[in-house]
Amino acid sequence: MEFPELETSRLALNKLSKDDTPALFEIFSDKSVVKYYDIDAHKSEEQSSALIDFFNSRFDEKVGIRWAIREKNTGQLIGTCGLNAINSKMKNAGIGYELSPKYWGLGFTTEALRKIIGLAFSKESPFCELYRIQADTMIDNVASEAVLKKLGFREEGVRRSSGYWKNEFHDLKCFGLLKPEFREA
């Protein structure tokens, strides 16, 4: 199966490569980017290189897909987004994303996610046509919640202490989006 390359008016979404290691390191070494993640800030480019391998292996194993988010005009890597834990039998997946702080507040994440959600809910989906996409956010991650709500995700409740990382339990808000609720425009 070939990795699907996508475009929006401002972005190119394609596969990460080893050449992206320095740019990915710049993103994942920023503590503000991983504040709500289940990983610590990267301390070496080797960690970022291993993350690229992990993201790409998920596609090879048909259990996930992670796109590089690039500025269309420059090709600059500014973040990643994708589908995690794709369950073809149940026609659902989780969604994840991060963006370099230099690009926060400009609508890039929403633009990228709208494109990949449109693909995920279509017959052209690389794995199966999904019916549900889920996202979890930590309670005080209001920026991520705002992105999800712009895309039509509905808050479905709080799962108490369902996350454990950085030596503590975290309550997670669960958001869901069903295919009939999604509007690409």
C-alpha positions in Angstrom: 0.0 0.0 0.0 1.3 3.4 -1.0 1.5 6.2 1.6 -1.3 8.7 0.8 0.0 12.2 0.1 -2.5 15.0 0.7 -2.7 18.8 0.1 -4.6 21.7 1.4 -4.4 25.3 0.4 -1.4 26.0 2.6 -0.1 22.5 3.5 1.4 19.4 2.1 0.8 16.2 4.2 3.1 13.3 3.4 5.4 10.7 4.9 8.1 11.5 7.4 11.7 10.7 6.4 15.0 10.5 8.2 15.7 14.0 6.6 13.0 15.3 9.0 15.0 14.3 12.1 16.4 17.8 12.9 13.1 19.6 12.4 11.2 16.9 14.4 13.7 17.2 17.1 13.2 21.0 17.3 9.4 20.4 17.7 9.6 17.5 20.2 12.4 19.0 22.3 10.2 22.0 23.1 8.6 21.4 26.5 5.5 23.4 25.6 4.8 20.9 22.7 5.0 17.8 24.9 3.3 19.3 28.0 0.2 17.2 27.4 2.0 14.2 25.9 2.9 10.9 27.4 6.5 11.5 26.6 9.2 13.8 27.9 10.9 16.5 25.7 13.4 14.9 23.4 17.0 15.4 24.5 18.7 14.0 21.3 18.0 13.7 17.6 18.2 9.9 18.0 14.9 10.0 19.9 13.3 12.0 17.1 14.8 9.6 14.5 13.3 6.6 16.5 9.9 8.4 16.6 10.0 8.7 12.8 10.7 4.9 12.6 7.8 4.3 15.0 5.3 6.4 13.1 6.3 4.8 9.8 6.2 1.3 11.2 2.6 1.9 12.3 1.6 2.5 8.7 3.5 -0.6 7.6 1.7 -2.7 10.2 -1.7 -1.2 9.1 -2.5 0.0 12.7 -1.9 3.8 12.3 -0.7 6.5 10.0 1.2 9.7 10.8 1.6 12.5 8.2 4.3 15.2 8.2 2.6 18.6 8.2 4.6 20.8 5.9 4.3 24.4 4.7 3.3 23.9 1.0 5.5 26.7 -0.3 8.7 25.8 1.5 8.4 22.1 2.4 9.3 23.0 6.0 8.1 20.4 8.6 6.0 22.2 11.1 4.3 19.2 12.9 2.7 15.9 12.5 -0.9 14.5 12.6 -2.5 11.1 12.2 -4.7 8.2 13.1 -3.6 5.9 16.0 -4.9 2.5 16.9 -6.9 2.0 13.7 -9.4 -0.8 14.3 -10.7 -1.9 10.9 -13.1 -4.3 12.4 -14.8 -1.7 14.5 -14.2 1.1 11.9 -12.7 3.5 14.4 -9.4 5.2 15.3 -7.9 7.7 17.6 -6.4 11.0 16.3 -3.2 12.8 17.4 -1.3 15.9 16.4 1.3 18.4 17.4 2.6 21.6 15.8 5.7 23.8 16.3 4.8 26.7 18.6 5.8 29.1 15.9 2.7 28.1 14.0 0.2 27.9 16.9 -3.0 30.0 16.5 -2.9 30.1 12.7 -5.4 27.3 11.9 -2.8 24.9 10.5 -3.8 22.0 12.8 -7.5 22.4 12.0 -6.7 22.6 8.2 -4.5 19.4 8.4 -6.9 17.4 10.5 -9.9 18.4 8.3 -8.1 16.9 5.3 -7.1 13.6 7.0 -10.5 13.2 8.6 -12.1 13.6 5.2 -9.9 10.8 3.9 -10.5 8.6 6.9 -14.3 8.8 6.4 -14.1 8.1 2.6 -13.9 5.0 0.5 -10.3 6.0 -0.4 -9.1 5.6 3.2 -5.8 3.7 3.2 -7.1 1.1 5.7 -10.9 1.1 5.8 -13.6 3.6 5.7 -13.9 4.8 9.3 -17.2 5.6 11.1 -15.8 7.0 14.3 -12.7 9.0 15.3 -11.9 9.6 18.9 -9.6 12.1 20.7 -8.5 12.3 24.3 -7.2 15.6 25.9 -5.9 16.4 29.3 -8.4 18.5 31.2 -6.6 21.9 30.8 -5.6 21.5 27.2 -8.0 24.1 26.0 -6.2 24.8 22.6 -6.6 21.1 21.6 -10.2 21.1 22.7 -10.9 24.2 20.6 -9.4 22.5 17.5 -11.5 19.4 18.0 -14.7 21.4 18.5 -14.1 23.4 15.3 -14.0 20.0 13.5 -17.3 18.9 15.0 -16.0 16.6 17.7 -18.4 16.3 20.7 -17.2 16.0 24.2 -18.4 12.7 25.6 -17.2 12.8 29.1 -14.2 12.5 31.4 -12.4 9.2 32.0 -11.0 9.6 35.5 -7.3 8.7 35.9 -7.3 6.9 32.6 -3.8 8.2 31.6 -0.6 7.6 33.5 2.6 9.3 32.4 5.3 11.6 33.9 4.7 9.8 37.2 1.1 10.8 37.7 -2.4 9.8 36.7 -4.4 12.1 34.4 -8.1 12.6 33.8 -8.8 12.6 30.1 -11.7 14.2 28.3 -13.0 12.0 25.5 -14.2 13.6 22.3 -15.8 11.7 19.4 -16.7 12.4 15.8 -19.0 10.2 13.7 -18.9 10.2 10.0 -22.4 11.7 9.5 -21.5 14.6 11.8 -18.4 15.6 9.8 -18.6 18.3 7.2 -15.4 18.9 5.1 -16.2 22.5 4.1 
